Each structure stands twice: as structure tokens, then as C-alpha cells.
Amino acid sequence: FYAKSIIINNNINAISITALNNHWYPEKFMKRIIDSISSITKQFKIVITYGVSMGGYGAIKYSKAINTTHIISMMPQWSINPNEIPENRYLKEYNQFSEFLDDMSIKKEEVFRKIIYFL
């Protein structure tokens, strides 16, 4: 997973979610994962989510649900739904999973605490 060597070399506790498809972590697929992770993260004082592009989206989208204290997100998309954004760069990916991505945009109430993002 991204930054694996940094995590291992610094003896950091980590959970990695790695998508096998470009599906932008639909809530339907993520519910059980998020429930499992949140039961673990409640034990920690500091929880950092991070990701790049689609992973950056996921790091923000599920931050509150997993008790995140800090978010590091590089080049995130807040949606790939062509009804929510004025571009079609990710139209192929959206069309593959459109039934799960109708309401995928990141909502204010889903974001928890501090966010650092890089465009």
C-alpha cells in the first residue's frame, strides 16, 4: 500500500484499504469495512487517514466514520459523478459503478477535524 515503507520503518500502526477497481469506495462496499475499522480506531488518540486521488477521496469521505483526527489528501476528487462535476475525465469509471455512485460527493458532515490537501 502507499507509503508502506514509511509505515513499517517508523513502527506505525496502520490499516490499509486498497481498492481492486477504480470504484471510488462506494458506501455500499465500505459499510462493513468502516464498521470494523472504527471499532479499532476508537482505541487511539490520533488517527490519520491519507491517500492520493481516489484514495484521497476515501480518506476524506470516511474520515468522520472512522474517528479520524487528521486527514492528508493529495489530489482528491470530491466526486466523479458527471451530474455533480462539469467534466468527464472519469466517465468510464463512473459508468462501471454508476449504480453505487449517484450520491458520492463528499459532504461537510462526513469530514472530521483537520484536513491537509494537496492539489
Backbone hydrogen bonds, N-H to C=O, Kabsch-Sander energy under -0.5 kcal/mol:
donor,donor_aa,acceptor,acceptor_aa,energy
4,K,1,F,-1.8
7,I,3,A,-2.2
8,I,4,K,-2.7
9,N,5,S,-2.8
10,N,6,I,-1.2
11,N,8,I,-1.5
12,I,7,I,-2.4
18,T,16,S,-0.6
19,A,17,I,-0.5
23,H,21,N,-1.8
29,F,26,P,-0.9
30,M,26,P,-1.8
31,K,27,E,-1.7
34,I,30,M,-3.3
35,D,31,K,-2.4
36,S,32,R,-2.2
37,I,33,I,-2.8
38,S,34,I,-2.8
39,S,35,D,-1.3
40,I,36,S,-0.9
40,I,37,I,-0.8
41,T,37,I,-2.9
42,K,38,S,-1.4
43,Q,40,I,-1.7
44,F,41,T,-1.9
49,T,70,H,-2.2
51,G,72,I,-1.5
53,S,74,M,-3.0
55,G,52,V,-2.2
57,Y,53,S,-2.0
58,G,54,M,-2.1
59,A,55,G,-2.4
60,I,56,G,-1.5
61,K,57,Y,-3.3
62,Y,58,G,-2.0
63,S,60,I,-1.5
64,K,110,E,-2.1
66,I,62,Y,-1.4
67,N,64,K,-1.7
68,T,63,S,-2.7
69,T,47,V,-3.0
70,H,47,V,-1.9
71,I,114,K,-1.6
72,I,49,T,-2.9
73,S,71,I,-0.5
73,S,116,I,-2.9
74,M,51,G,-2.8
75,M,73,S,-0.5
75,M,118,F,-4.7
77,Q,53,S,-0.6
84,E,81,N,-2.3
85,I,81,N,-1.6
91,L,88,N,-1.7
94,Y,90,Y,-2.7
95,N,91,L,-2.9
96,Q,92,K,-1.5
97,F,93,E,-1.2
97,F,94,Y,-0.6
98,S,94,Y,-0.6
100,F,97,F,-2.4
101,L,97,F,-0.7
101,L,98,S,-0.9
104,M,101,L,-1.0
106,I,78,W,-1.0
110,E,107,K,-1.9
111,V,107,K,-0.6
111,V,108,K,-1.3
113,R,111,V,-0.5
114,K,69,T,-1.4
116,I,71,I,-2.9
118,F,73,S,-2.3
